[in-house]
Every structure is written in C-alpha cells, then in structure tokens.
C-alpha cells in the first residue's frame, strides 16, 4: 500500500539560524540532550499534527535541519569549528575562486584573474555560469567542466511498524514535486536512506546528486526496539501466572500463542525466537522478548480474599528474602 508523506527539506531552515537555538539548547548540550530536544519538538510541532499552525511547521523544519546537522558527532564538531554552515555546506574562502582562475593548469583560468571580471564582490553563480560559457569556447583537447549535483537532505517520520516490516511511501517535496521512498525492513531511528540520482542537477555533464532521507521512527505503544530484538511487556492474570497455559501475544507479524509456565513471576522474560527484526545485511532475524506483568483483578471479591487468607496461613513464604542489608 502506497502512502503519501510530507518531507522536510533540511535546507529550508534559515541559513543563519543557530541549530542549537532551533532545538532550544546550548552549545554544550550532550548528544542525548540533542536527541531528546528533537523528539520533543517532533511530537509537539509536526505539521501533520498541526496543519493549521504555520509557526509549528516552521519550528519543526528548523528543528529537523538542526538535528540532522548535530546528531553526527563528526559533523557537529566540524560545525562547531566553523568548517561548515548550518545547512551543512562547506565554508569556503572567497579567495578560492581567485586561486582557481589563476591556476595555470585550469582549462578555464589560463592565468586570467576572474576577480577582474566580477570584482571583489562577484557572485559565485556568475563564476560558474562563465565557466560553462567558456567550456564551449575551450580549444580542442581542453577538459570540460563537470561535477555531480549537490545532495539534498530530507527528514521524514515513519511508524514503528513500517520501519520494522518495510514499506513504500511517496513524499511531497517543498517545491511541489514528489519522490517514492522504499523504507527497508528493519530501518532504525536516525537511519539515512540514499536515493541515487534524485538530488540537485549536475554541473555540465556531471550526474545529478542524491536525495538523503533521514528517518525518524515514532515510538510504538506496545513494542520497543533493542538492537535487532523487539521488547514488550505482556499482562497476565493471577490464575495464568499460577496455573500456566497459553495466551495470545502480539508480534509485528501478527498474534501468536505464547506458553506461560506454571508459577510465572512478574518480570520474568520469555523469548520468541526469530520474531524480531532483520535489517539489511543482517545474517539472521532478532528475537522478541516478552516481559510478564501480573495484573490484579479489577475487584477483589470476598471469595478471593477468604481463599488467599486461608492459603497464606498454610503456605506463607517471603518473596523478599535475601534483600535485607
């Protein structure tokens, strides 16, 4: 089944916006604080949950851009050193173009100073436009200017089940276009999917860049992920704990029968082999770990109270033995 999802183009955030401010953090924030701040904003300001609130949408986009930059320690360190700007683009010195033009090995420079053409405040876009024009005028044997197009980064939120089982979705881009995205089975929170050739247009004969889509997996009300395992808590009744038996337990593939041993304790963990996740490249599928939780009946009637009182007099035991200090 094909879904339609709105994508957040990470470069939509204002270029001069401090990513730490977008997440409401200080520069000294830990990696865990960065992740928690982004999750909080994603829950409260996601445009699909607040379609009428333009401020919420803008804040979500800014936070997504900031998180994409700061979640990688190496990229974050480069930003902190001033090597890249808030969009992730390299900060290059203006002299770069002058040096390129003056390089005698350049098929376009040939020693000519481009700053004489454009002035000290020349627009880099004019510089590349002139390079492309000169390409057509280059003599035989001169190398043409070509380069891959820029990568374009997006952020999208997916459900736990789609991430676990895999799915296809079509995301709507800020410019009105769309991309089909295949969500691989076992996709992890923060994982980036590369769509080759779906980025910016290449320079000259260069190929287009790639689209990089970073996944944010929504928490599930029952399941949570631990590596390739799925973990859940399963409530059982007093009689099921005492007598044992088979009960229904949910998995990402549907409901299965789980055998409860006699005398099961709260907190006891049972394992469903091969019911976890199998990301791309994994040799085998993970397991599902089921932690038992004993639920008391909604009411303790007189019959149950009398039985327990009578039973405890004959079968008293101390469940907290060994805990005394």
C-alpha positions as CSV (number, residue, x, y, z in Angstrom):
1,X,0.0,0.0,0.0
2,X,1.4,3.4,-1.1
3,X,1.4,6.2,1.5
4,X,1.8,9.9,0.9
5,X,4.0,11.7,3.4
6,X,5.3,15.2,3.6
7,X,9.0,15.5,3.6
8,X,11.0,18.2,5.3
9,X,13.8,19.6,3.1
10,X,16.6,20.2,5.6
11,X,18.0,23.2,3.9
12,X,14.7,25.1,4.3
13,X,15.8,26.3,7.7
14,X,17.2,29.9,7.7
15,X,20.8,29.7,6.7
16,X,21.9,31.9,9.5
17,X,19.9,30.1,12.2
18,X,21.9,28.6,15.0
19,X,21.0,24.9,15.1
20,X,21.4,24.9,18.9
21,X,18.8,27.7,19.2
22,X,16.4,25.8,16.9
23,X,16.5,22.9,19.4
24,X,16.4,25.2,22.5
25,X,19.8,24.1,23.6
26,X,23.2,25.5,24.5
27,X,26.4,24.6,22.6
28,X,27.5,22.4,25.5
29,X,24.5,20.1,25.2
30,X,25.2,16.4,25.2
31,X,24.3,14.1,22.2
32,X,21.5,12.6,24.3
33,X,20.1,16.1,25.1
34,X,20.1,16.9,21.3
35,X,18.1,13.8,20.6
36,X,15.6,14.4,23.4
37,X,15.1,18.0,22.3
38,X,14.4,17.0,18.7
39,X,12.0,14.2,19.7
40,X,10.0,16.7,21.9
41,X,9.7,19.2,19.1
42,X,8.8,16.5,16.6
43,X,5.9,15.3,18.9
44,X,4.5,18.8,19.5
45,X,5.2,20.6,16.2
46,X,4.9,18.0,13.5
47,X,3.0,19.6,10.5
48,X,0.8,16.6,10.1
49,X,-0.4,17.0,13.7
50,X,-0.7,20.8,13.5
51,X,-1.8,21.5,9.9
52,X,-3.2,25.0,10.7
53,X,-0.2,26.2,12.8
54,X,2.4,27.6,10.4
55,X,4.7,28.5,13.3
56,X,4.7,24.9,14.4
57,X,5.6,23.7,10.9
58,X,8.4,26.3,10.7
59,X,9.8,25.2,14.1
60,X,9.6,21.5,13.1
61,X,11.5,22.2,9.9
62,X,14.2,24.2,11.7
63,X,14.5,21.5,14.4
64,X,14.8,18.8,11.7
65,X,17.5,20.7,10.0
66,X,19.3,21.3,13.2
67,X,19.1,17.6,14.4
68,X,20.3,16.3,11.0
69,X,23.4,18.5,11.5
70,X,24.1,17.9,15.2
71,X,23.3,14.2,15.5
72,X,26.5,13.1,13.9
73,X,29.4,13.9,16.3
74,X,31.9,14.4,13.4
75,X,29.6,16.7,11.5
76,X,28.7,18.6,14.7
77,X,32.4,19.0,15.5
78,X,33.0,20.5,12.0
79,X,30.2,22.9,12.5
80,X,31.5,24.0,16.0
81,X,34.9,24.6,14.4
82,X,33.2,26.8,11.7
83,X,34.2,24.5,8.8
84,X,30.5,24.1,7.6
85,X,27.5,26.4,7.9
86,X,24.0,25.5,9.4
87,X,23.0,23.8,6.1
88,X,26.0,21.5,6.2
89,X,27.7,23.3,3.3
90,X,31.4,23.9,3.3
91,X,32.5,27.4,4.3
92,X,34.9,28.3,1.5
93,X,37.1,31.3,1.4
94,X,36.3,33.9,-1.3
95,X,39.9,33.5,-2.5
96,X,39.1,30.0,-3.7
97,X,37.7,31.4,-7.0
98,X,40.6,33.7,-7.5
99,X,43.0,30.9,-6.9
100,X,41.2,28.6,-9.3
101,X,41.2,31.2,-12.0
102,X,44.9,31.9,-11.6
103,X,45.8,28.2,-11.7
104,X,47.7,27.7,-15.0
105,X,46.5,24.1,-15.1
106,X,42.9,25.1,-15.2
107,X,41.4,24.9,-18.7
108,X,39.3,28.0,-17.9
109,X,41.7,30.1,-15.9
110,X,44.8,30.2,-18.2
111,X,46.2,32.8,-15.8
112,X,43.2,35.2,-16.1
113,X,42.0,36.8,-12.9
114,X,38.3,36.3,-12.5
115,X,38.1,38.9,-9.8
116,X,39.0,41.4,-12.6
117,X,35.8,40.3,-14.3
118,X,33.4,40.1,-11.4
119,X,35.1,42.4,-8.8
120,X,35.8,41.5,-5.2
121,X,32.0,41.1,-4.6
122,X,31.5,38.8,-7.6
123,X,28.6,36.3,-7.3
124,X,29.9,32.6,-7.4
125,X,26.8,31.8,-9.5
126,X,28.2,34.2,-12.2
127,X,31.6,32.5,-11.9
128,X,30.2,29.1,-12.7
129,X,28.0,30.5,-15.4
130,X,31.1,31.9,-17.0
131,X,32.9,28.6,-16.7
132,X,30.1,26.9,-18.5
133,X,30.2,29.6,-21.2
134,X,34.0,29.2,-21.6
135,X,33.6,25.5,-21.8
136,X,32.1,25.8,-25.2
137,X,34.9,28.1,-26.3
138,X,37.7,25.9,-25.0
139,X,40.2,24.7,-27.5
140,X,40.4,21.1,-28.7
141,X,41.8,18.8,-26.0
142,X,40.8,21.1,-23.1
143,X,38.9,19.4,-20.3
144,X,35.2,20.4,-19.9
145,X,33.9,21.5,-16.5
146,X,31.6,19.0,-15.0
147,X,30.7,17.9,-11.5
148,X,28.0,16.0,-9.7
149,X,25.0,17.9,-8.5
150,X,24.6,18.6,-4.8
151,X,23.0,16.1,-2.4
152,X,19.7,17.2,-1.0
153,X,18.7,16.2,2.5
154,X,15.2,15.5,3.8
155,X,13.7,14.3,7.0
156,X,10.6,12.2,7.4
157,X,8.7,10.4,10.2
158,X,7.6,6.8,9.8
159,X,5.6,4.4,12.1
160,X,7.3,1.7,14.1
161,X,5.6,-1.0,12.0
162,X,6.6,0.5,8.7
163,X,10.2,0.7,9.9
164,X,10.1,-2.9,11.2
165,X,8.4,-4.6,8.2
166,X,9.4,-2.2,5.4
167,X,7.1,-0.1,3.3
168,X,6.8,2.2,0.3
169,X,5.8,5.8,0.6
170,X,5.7,8.9,-1.6
171,X,6.9,12.1,0.0
172,X,5.9,15.5,-1.1
173,X,8.8,17.9,-1.6
174,X,8.7,21.6,-0.7
175,X,8.8,22.5,-4.4
176,X,5.6,20.5,-5.0
177,X,7.3,17.5,-6.6
178,X,7.4,14.1,-5.0
179,X,9.7,11.1,-4.5
180,X,9.0,7.5,-4.0
181,X,10.9,6.2,-1.0
182,X,11.3,2.5,-0.2
183,X,11.7,2.0,3.6
184,X,13.9,-1.1,4.1
185,X,12.8,-3.7,6.6
186,X,14.4,-3.1,10.0
187,X,15.0,0.6,9.4
188,X,16.4,2.2,12.6
189,X,15.6,5.6,14.1
190,X,18.0,8.2,12.6
191,X,19.0,6.0,9.7
192,X,19.5,7.8,6.4
193,X,18.3,6.3,3.1
194,X,20.1,7.3,-0.1
195,X,18.1,7.8,-3.3
196,X,20.7,7.9,-6.0
197,X,20.3,10.5,-8.7
198,X,17.3,12.2,-7.0
199,X,19.2,15.2,-5.8
200,X,20.3,18.5,-7.4
201,X,21.1,18.8,-11.1
202,X,24.7,18.2,-12.1
203,X,27.1,20.8,-13.5
204,X,27.9,20.4,-17.2
205,X,27.9,16.7,-18.0
206,X,28.0,15.7,-14.3
207,X,25.4,13.4,-12.9
208,X,22.6,14.6,-10.5
209,X,23.3,14.4,-6.8
210,X,21.5,12.1,-4.4
211,X,18.5,12.6,-2.1
212,X,19.3,11.7,1.5
213,X,16.2,10.9,3.6
214,X,16.7,10.6,7.3
215,X,14.1,8.5,9.1
216,X,12.6,9.4,12.5
217,X,10.7,6.3,13.8
218,X,7.7,7.1,16.0
219,X,7.6,5.2,19.3
220,X,5.1,2.3,19.5
221,X,2.6,1.9,22.3
222,X,3.4,-1.8,22.7
223,X,6.8,-2.5,21.1
224,X,10.2,-1.0,21.5
225,X,13.5,-1.8,19.8
226,X,16.7,-3.1,21.4
227,X,19.2,-3.8,18.7
228,X,17.6,-6.3,16.4
229,X,15.3,-7.6,19.2
230,X,11.8,-6.3,19.9
231,X,10.8,-5.9,23.6
232,X,7.4,-5.8,25.0
233,X,5.5,-6.1,28.4
234,X,2.6,-8.6,28.4
235,X,0.0,-8.5,31.2
236,X,-1.3,-11.8,32.5
237,X,-3.9,-12.7,35.2
238,X,-3.2,-14.2,38.6
239,X,-4.6,-17.6,37.6
240,X,-2.5,-17.6,34.4
241,X,0.6,-16.9,36.5
242,X,-0.2,-19.7,38.9
243,X,-1.6,-22.4,36.6
244,X,0.3,-21.5,33.4
245,X,-1.2,-22.0,30.0
246,X,-1.2,-20.5,26.5
247,X,-2.1,-16.8,25.9
248,X,-2.1,-14.6,22.9
249,X,0.9,-12.2,22.4
250,X,1.2,-9.6,19.7
251,X,4.2,-9.5,17.3
252,X,5.0,-7.4,14.3
253,X,3.8,-10.3,12.1
254,X,0.5,-10.8,14.0
255,X,-0.7,-12.6,17.1
256,X,0.9,-15.8,18.3
257,X,0.3,-18.3,21.1
258,X,2.8,-17.9,24.0
259,X,3.2,-20.6,26.6
260,X,3.2,-19.3,30.2
261,X,4.9,-21.7,32.6
262,X,3.2,-22.6,35.9
263,X,4.2,-20.3,38.7
264,X,5.3,-17.5,36.4
265,X,6.7,-14.4,38.2
266,X,6.2,-10.7,37.4
267,X,9.3,-9.5,35.4
268,X,10.0,-13.0,34.0
269,X,11.2,-12.8,30.4
270,X,10.1,-15.3,27.7
271,X,11.7,-15.3,24.3
272,X,10.0,-15.7,20.9
273,X,12.8,-16.9,18.6
274,X,13.0,-15.1,15.2
275,X,10.2,-12.7,15.9
276,X,12.4,-9.6,16.0
277,X,13.9,-7.5,13.2
278,X,16.2,-8.3,10.3
279,X,17.8,-5.2,8.9
280,X,19.6,-5.3,5.5
281,X,22.8,-7.1,5.8
282,X,21.9,-9.0,9.0
283,X,22.6,-12.7,9.0
284,X,19.5,-13.7,11.0
285,X,16.4,-12.2,12.4
286,X,16.3,-11.0,16.0
287,X,14.0,-12.3,18.7
288,X,11.1,-10.8,20.6
289,X,11.5,-10.7,24.4
290,X,8.3,-10.7,26.4
291,X,8.4,-9.5,29.9
292,X,5.5,-10.8,32.0
293,X,3.4,-8.4,34.1
294,X,0.9,-9.8,36.6
295,X,-2.3,-7.8,36.6
296,X,-4.6,-7.9,39.6
297,X,-8.3,-8.4,39.0
298,X,-10.3,-5.2,38.8
299,X,-12.1,-6.1,42.1
300,X,-11.0,-8.3,45.0
301,X,-14.2,-10.1,45.9
302,X,-14.9,-11.7,49.3
303,X,-14.4,-15.3,47.9
304,X,-10.9,-14.5,46.6
305,X,-10.0,-12.6,49.8
306,X,-11.1,-15.5,52.0
307,X,-9.2,-18.0,49.8
308,X,-6.0,-16.1,49.9
309,X,-6.2,-15.6,53.6
310,X,-6.7,-19.3,54.2
311,X,-4.0,-20.2,51.7
312,X,-1.4,-17.8,53.1
313,X,-1.8,-19.3,56.6
314,X,-0.8,-22.7,55.3
315,X,1.7,-21.6,52.6
316,X,3.4,-18.5,53.8
317,X,6.7,-17.5,52.1
318,X,8.8,-14.4,51.9
319,X,9.3,-13.1,48.3
320,X,11.8,-10.5,49.6
321,X,14.2,-12.9,51.3
322,X,17.8,-12.1,50.5
323,X,17.1,-8.4,50.1
324,X,17.9,-7.5,53.7
325,X,21.1,-5.5,54.2
